[in-house]
């Protein structure tokens, strides 16, 4: 492993994702898992449902 890669790994360990980044990752995870099972699922559908859930909070 190169020194540059080691530095990047160490930096990643202490990185604090923003709430927006976590939400993007959550939606990406949902899309990936649901689209895998049902190809009719789109990113737009995931975003729409996520927005509905956010409004309910």
Biopython code that builds the backbone (N, CA, C, O; Angstrom):
import numpy as np
from Bio.PDB.StructureBuilder import StructureBuilder

atoms = [
    (1, "UNK", "N", (0.854, -1.181, 0.000)),
    (1, "UNK", "CA", (0.000, 0.000, 0.000)),
    (1, "UNK", "C", (0.894, 1.237, 0.000)),
    (1, "UNK", "O", (1.854, 1.324, 0.766)),
    (2, "UNK", "N", (0.571, 2.175, -0.857)),
    (2, "UNK", "CA", (1.396, 3.383, -0.956)),
    (2, "UNK", "C", (1.097, 4.328, 0.204)),
    (2, "UNK", "O", (0.053, 4.235, 0.850)),
    (3, "UNK", "N", (2.025, 5.228, 0.448)),
    (3, "UNK", "CA", (1.838, 6.218, 1.515)),
    (3, "UNK", "C", (0.633, 7.107, 1.226)),
    (3, "UNK", "O", (-0.114, 7.457, 2.140)),
    (4, "UNK", "N", (0.437, 7.475, -0.048)),
    (4, "UNK", "CA", (-0.708, 8.315, -0.408)),
    (4, "UNK", "C", (-2.025, 7.607, -0.090)),
    (4, "UNK", "O", (-2.959, 8.219, 0.428)),
    (5, "UNK", "N", (-2.090, 6.321, -0.402)),
    (5, "UNK", "CA", (-3.307, 5.560, -0.118)),
    (5, "UNK", "C", (-3.529, 5.448, 1.386)),
    (5, "UNK", "O", (-4.663, 5.566, 1.852)),
    (6, "UNK", "N", (-2.489, 5.229, 2.134)),
    (6, "UNK", "CA", (-2.594, 5.161, 3.598)),
    (6, "UNK", "C", (-3.147, 6.472, 4.163)),
    (6, "UNK", "O", (-3.999, 6.463, 5.051)),
    (7, "UNK", "N", (-2.653, 7.596, 3.639)),
    (7, "UNK", "CA", (-3.121, 8.906, 4.099)),
    (7, "UNK", "C", (-4.606, 9.095, 3.787)),
    (7, "UNK", "O", (-5.360, 9.614, 4.610)),
    (8, "UNK", "N", (-5.016, 8.668, 2.593)),
    (8, "UNK", "CA", (-6.428, 8.788, 2.217)),
    (8, "UNK", "C", (-7.315, 7.925, 3.112)),
    (8, "UNK", "O", (-8.399, 8.351, 3.513)),
    (9, "UNK", "N", (-6.867, 6.742, 3.418)),
    (9, "UNK", "CA", (-7.640, 5.847, 4.291)),
    (9, "UNK", "C", (-7.778, 6.450, 5.675)),
    (9, "UNK", "O", (-8.863, 6.426, 6.255)),
    (10, "UNK", "N", (-6.710, 6.982, 6.206)),
    (10, "UNK", "CA", (-6.762, 7.609, 7.528)),
    (10, "UNK", "C", (-7.684, 8.822, 7.519)),
    (10, "UNK", "O", (-8.430, 9.039, 8.474)),
    (11, "UNK", "N", (-7.640, 9.606, 6.461)),
    (11, "UNK", "CA", (-8.517, 10.778, 6.361)),
    (11, "UNK", "C", (-9.977, 10.336, 6.286)),
    (11, "UNK", "O", (-10.848, 10.978, 6.872)),
    (12, "UNK", "N", (-10.246, 9.263, 5.580)),
    (12, "UNK", "CA", (-11.619, 8.767, 5.451)),
    (12, "UNK", "C", (-12.167, 8.300, 6.788)),
    (12, "UNK", "O", (-13.367, 8.414, 7.037)),
    (13, "UNK", "N", (-11.320, 7.784, 7.638)),
    (13, "UNK", "CA", (-11.762, 7.303, 8.954)),
    (13, "UNK", "C", (-12.303, 8.430, 9.827)),
    (13, "UNK", "O", (-13.163, 8.200, 10.676)),
    (14, "UNK", "N", (-11.808, 9.630, 9.624)),
    (14, "UNK", "CA", (-12.228, 10.750, 10.471)),
    (14, "UNK", "C", (-13.209, 11.690, 9.770)),
    (14, "UNK", "O", (-13.642, 12.684, 10.353)),
    (15, "UNK", "N", (-13.554, 11.381, 8.536)),
    (15, "UNK", "CA", (-14.474, 12.251, 7.780)),
    (15, "UNK", "C", (-15.866, 12.197, 8.401)),
    (15, "UNK", "O", (-16.341, 11.130, 8.790)),
    (16, "UNK", "N", (-16.501, 13.335, 8.489)),
    (16, "UNK", "CA", (-17.854, 13.439, 9.024)),
    (16, "UNK", "C", (-18.792, 13.846, 7.898)),
    (16, "UNK", "O", (-18.792, 15.006, 7.485)),
    (17, "UNK", "N", (-19.591, 12.911, 7.395)),
    (17, "UNK", "CA", (-20.494, 13.267, 6.295)),
    (17, "UNK", "C", (-21.584, 14.231, 6.768)),
    (17, "UNK", "O", (-22.025, 14.188, 7.917)),
    (18, "UNK", "N", (-21.999, 15.090, 5.858)),
    (18, "UNK", "CA", (-23.073, 16.027, 6.177)),
    (18, "UNK", "C", (-24.407, 15.282, 6.141)),
    (18, "UNK", "O", (-24.491, 14.169, 5.623)),
    (19, "UNK", "N", (-25.430, 15.895, 6.685)),
    (19, "UNK", "CA", (-26.765, 15.302, 6.649)),
    (19, "UNK", "C", (-27.222, 15.108, 5.200)),
    (19, "UNK", "O", (-27.864, 14.109, 4.874)),
    (20, "UNK", "N", (-26.887, 16.068, 4.338)),
    (20, "UNK", "CA", (-27.256, 15.967, 2.921)),
    (20, "UNK", "C", (-26.568, 14.773, 2.257)),
    (20, "UNK", "O", (-27.184, 14.047, 1.476)),
    (21, "UNK", "N", (-25.292, 14.578, 2.571)),
    (21, "UNK", "CA", (-24.563, 13.457, 1.992)),
    (21, "UNK", "C", (-25.130, 12.124, 2.482)),
    (21, "UNK", "O", (-25.273, 11.184, 1.700)),
    (22, "UNK", "N", (-25.449, 12.041, 3.760)),
    (22, "UNK", "CA", (-26.054, 10.810, 4.296)),
    (22, "UNK", "C", (-27.378, 10.516, 3.608)),
    (22, "UNK", "O", (-27.676, 9.361, 3.304)),
    (23, "UNK", "N", (-28.178, 11.556, 3.360)),
    (23, "UNK", "CA", (-29.467, 11.370, 2.683)),
    (23, "UNK", "C", (-29.243, 10.890, 1.249)),
    (23, "UNK", "O", (-29.961, 10.010, 0.775)),
    (24, "UNK", "N", (-28.269, 11.450, 0.565)),
    (24, "UNK", "CA", (-27.957, 10.998, -0.795)),
    (24, "UNK", "C", (-27.531, 9.534, -0.789)),
    (24, "UNK", "O", (-27.939, 8.762, -1.657)),
    (25, "UNK", "N", (-26.724, 9.156, 0.173)),
    (25, "UNK", "CA", (-26.275, 7.773, 0.273)),
    (25, "UNK", "C", (-27.438, 6.838, 0.582)),
    (25, "UNK", "O", (-27.516, 5.736, 0.040)),
    (26, "UNK", "N", (-28.342, 7.282, 1.457)),
    (26, "UNK", "CA", (-29.506, 6.475, 1.814)),
    (26, "UNK", "C", (-30.372, 6.227, 0.580)),
    (26, "UNK", "O", (-30.799, 5.101, 0.326)),
    (27, "UNK", "N", (-30.625, 7.280, -0.177)),
    (27, "UNK", "CA", (-31.455, 7.144, -1.380)),
    (27, "UNK", "C", (-30.780, 6.261, -2.415)),
    (27, "UNK", "O", (-31.439, 5.464, -3.082)),
    (28, "UNK", "N", (-29.485, 6.400, -2.548)),
    (28, "UNK", "CA", (-28.749, 5.570, -3.490)),
    (28, "UNK", "C", (-28.836, 4.094, -3.098)),
    (28, "UNK", "O", (-29.007, 3.224, -3.952)),
    (29, "UNK", "N", (-28.719, 3.830, -1.809)),
    (29, "UNK", "CA", (-28.830, 2.463, -1.295)),
    (29, "UNK", "C", (-30.221, 1.903, -1.573)),
    (29, "UNK", "O", (-30.360, 0.774, -2.043)),
    (30, "UNK", "N", (-31.243, 2.693, -1.283)),
    (30, "UNK", "CA", (-32.624, 2.258, -1.521)),
    (30, "UNK", "C", (-32.839, 1.974, -2.997)),
    (30, "UNK", "O", (-33.394, 0.938, -3.361)),
    (31, "UNK", "N", (-32.404, 2.884, -3.837)),
    (31, "UNK", "CA", (-32.578, 2.687, -5.282)),
    (31, "UNK", "C", (-31.862, 1.416, -5.742)),
    (31, "UNK", "O", (-32.448, 0.597, -6.450)),
    (32, "UNK", "N", (-30.629, 1.252, -5.351)),
    (32, "UNK", "CA", (-29.851, 0.100, -5.781)),
    (32, "UNK", "C", (-30.496, -1.213, -5.395)),
    (32, "UNK", "O", (-30.533, -2.152, -6.189)),
    (33, "UNK", "N", (-31.002, -1.278, -4.181)),
    (33, "UNK", "CA", (-31.609, -2.522, -3.711)),
    (33, "UNK", "C", (-32.991, -2.763, -4.305)),
    (33, "UNK", "O", (-33.333, -3.903, -4.617)),
    (34, "UNK", "N", (-33.775, -1.732, -4.465)),
    (34, "UNK", "CA", (-35.119, -1.940, -5.011)),
    (34, "UNK", "C", (-35.076, -2.139, -6.516)),
    (34, "UNK", "O", (-35.821, -2.964, -7.046)),
    (35, "UNK", "N", (-34.225, -1.405, -7.216)),
    (35, "UNK", "CA", (-34.127, -1.540, -8.666)),
    (35, "UNK", "C", (-33.593, -2.928, -9.040)),
    (35, "UNK", "O", (-33.963, -3.485, -10.074)),
    (36, "UNK", "N", (-32.745, -3.463, -8.211)),
    (36, "UNK", "CA", (-32.208, -4.804, -8.432)),
    (36, "UNK", "C", (-33.342, -5.833, -8.463)),
    (36, "UNK", "O", (-33.328, -6.766, -9.266)),
    (37, "UNK", "N", (-34.320, -5.646, -7.577)),
    (37, "UNK", "CA", (-35.447, -6.567, -7.495)),
    (37, "UNK", "C", (-36.557, -6.237, -8.486)),
    (37, "UNK", "O", (-37.278, -7.130, -8.931)),
    (38, "UNK", "N", (-36.699, -4.945, -8.837)),
    (38, "UNK", "CA", (-37.787, -4.513, -9.714)),
    (38, "UNK", "C", (-37.265, -3.404, -10.622)),
    (38, "UNK", "O", (-37.086, -2.269, -10.180)),
    (39, "UNK", "N", (-37.025, -3.725, -11.871)),
    (39, "UNK", "CA", (-36.429, -2.766, -12.807)),
    (39, "UNK", "C", (-37.337, -1.589, -13.126)),
    (39, "UNK", "O", (-36.898, -0.631, -13.763)),
    (40, "UNK", "N", (-38.586, -1.639, -12.700)),
    (40, "UNK", "CA", (-39.506, -0.522, -12.934)),
    (40, "UNK", "C", (-39.274, 0.625, -11.949)),
    (40, "UNK", "O", (-39.754, 1.737, -12.166)),
    (41, "UNK", "N", (-38.544, 0.355, -10.875)),
    (41, "UNK", "CA", (-38.248, 1.392, -9.879)),
    (41, "UNK", "C", (-37.225, 2.358, -10.468)),
    (41, "UNK", "O", (-36.211, 1.940, -11.028)),
    (42, "UNK", "N", (-37.502, 3.650, -10.334)),
    (42, "UNK", "CA", (-36.587, 4.680, -10.842)),
    (42, "UNK", "C", (-36.059, 5.526, -9.684)),
    (42, "UNK", "O", (-36.610, 5.514, -8.583)),
    (43, "UNK", "N", (-34.997, 6.247, -9.954)),
    (43, "UNK", "CA", (-34.456, 7.171, -8.949)),
    (43, "UNK", "C", (-35.491, 8.245, -8.606)),
    (43, "UNK", "O", (-35.596, 8.678, -7.459)),
    (44, "UNK", "N", (-36.240, 8.662, -9.604)),
    (44, "UNK", "CA", (-37.265, 9.675, -9.375)),
    (44, "UNK", "C", (-38.325, 9.161, -8.398)),
    (44, "UNK", "O", (-38.807, 9.910, -7.548)),
    (45, "UNK", "N", (-38.679, 7.902, -8.520)),
    (45, "UNK", "CA", (-39.659, 7.320, -7.597)),
    (45, "UNK", "C", (-39.107, 7.309, -6.170)),
    (45, "UNK", "O", (-39.821, 7.633, -5.221)),
    (46, "UNK", "N", (-37.861, 6.943, -6.028)),
    (46, "UNK", "CA", (-37.228, 6.921, -4.708)),
    (46, "UNK", "C", (-37.194, 8.332, -4.131)),
    (46, "UNK", "O", (-37.519, 8.532, -2.961)),
    (47, "UNK", "N", (-36.802, 9.312, -4.945)),
    (47, "UNK", "CA", (-36.758, 10.701, -4.471)),
    (47, "UNK", "C", (-38.140, 11.188, -4.059)),
    (47, "UNK", "O", (-38.289, 11.833, -3.022)),
    (48, "UNK", "N", (-39.141, 10.885, -4.861)),
    (48, "UNK", "CA", (-40.506, 11.321, -4.563)),
    (48, "UNK", "C", (-40.975, 10.746, -3.226)),
    (48, "UNK", "O", (-41.542, 11.465, -2.403)),
    (49, "UNK", "N", (-40.741, 9.465, -3.013)),
    (49, "UNK", "CA", (-41.172, 8.836, -1.763)),
    (49, "UNK", "C", (-40.377, 9.360, -0.567)),
    (49, "UNK", "O", (-40.926, 9.520, 0.522)),
    (50, "UNK", "N", (-39.101, 9.623, -0.766)),
    (50, "UNK", "CA", (-38.274, 10.170, 0.315)),
    (50, "UNK", "C", (-38.772, 11.557, 0.715)),
    (50, "UNK", "O", (-38.801, 11.896, 1.898)),
    (51, "UNK", "N", (-39.161, 12.352, -0.274)),
    (51, "UNK", "CA", (-39.696, 13.686, 0.015)),
    (51, "UNK", "C", (-41.018, 13.585, 0.776)),
    (51, "UNK", "O", (-41.266, 14.362, 1.698)),
    (52, "UNK", "N", (-41.854, 12.643, 0.397)),
    (52, "UNK", "CA", (-43.127, 12.443, 1.116)),
    (52, "UNK", "C", (-42.863, 12.086, 2.578)),
    (52, "UNK", "O", (-43.499, 12.621, 3.486)),
    (53, "UNK", "N", (-41.914, 11.173, 2.789)),
    (53, "UNK", "CA", (-41.599, 10.778, 4.158)),
    (53, "UNK", "C", (-41.032, 11.945, 4.966)),
    (53, "UNK", "O", (-41.331, 12.085, 6.151)),
    (54, "UNK", "N", (-40.221, 12.771, 4.331)),
    (54, "UNK", "CA", (-39.644, 13.926, 5.028)),
    (54, "UNK", "C", (-40.705, 14.908, 5.459)),
    (54, "UNK", "O", (-40.597, 15.505, 6.530)),
    (55, "UNK", "N", (-41.735, 15.090, 4.641)),
    (55, "UNK", "CA", (-42.822, 16.013, 4.970)),
    (55, "UNK", "C", (-43.665, 15.498, 6.121)),
    (55, "UNK", "O", (-44.236, 16.289, 6.871)),
    (56, "UNK", "N", (-43.751, 14.194, 6.271)),
    (56, "UNK", "CA", (-44.543, 13.598, 7.349)),
    (56, "UNK", "C", (-43.896, 13.765, 8.708)),
    (56, "UNK", "O", (-44.580, 13.679, 9.729)),
    (57, "UNK", "N", (-42.605, 13.999, 8.745)),
    (57, "UNK", "CA", (-41.898, 14.131, 10.026)),
    (57, "UNK", "C", (-42.242, 15.375, 10.750)),
    (57, "UNK", "O", (-41.724, 15.619, 11.839)),
]
sb = StructureBuilder()
sb.init_structure("model")
sb.init_model(0)
sb.init_chain("A")
sb.init_seg("    ")
for serial, (resi, resn, name, xyz) in enumerate(atoms, 1):
    if name == "N":
        sb.init_residue(resn, " ", resi, " ")
    sb.init_atom(name, np.array(xyz, "f"), 0.0, 1.0, " ", f" {name:<3s}", serial, name[0])
structure = sb.get_structure()
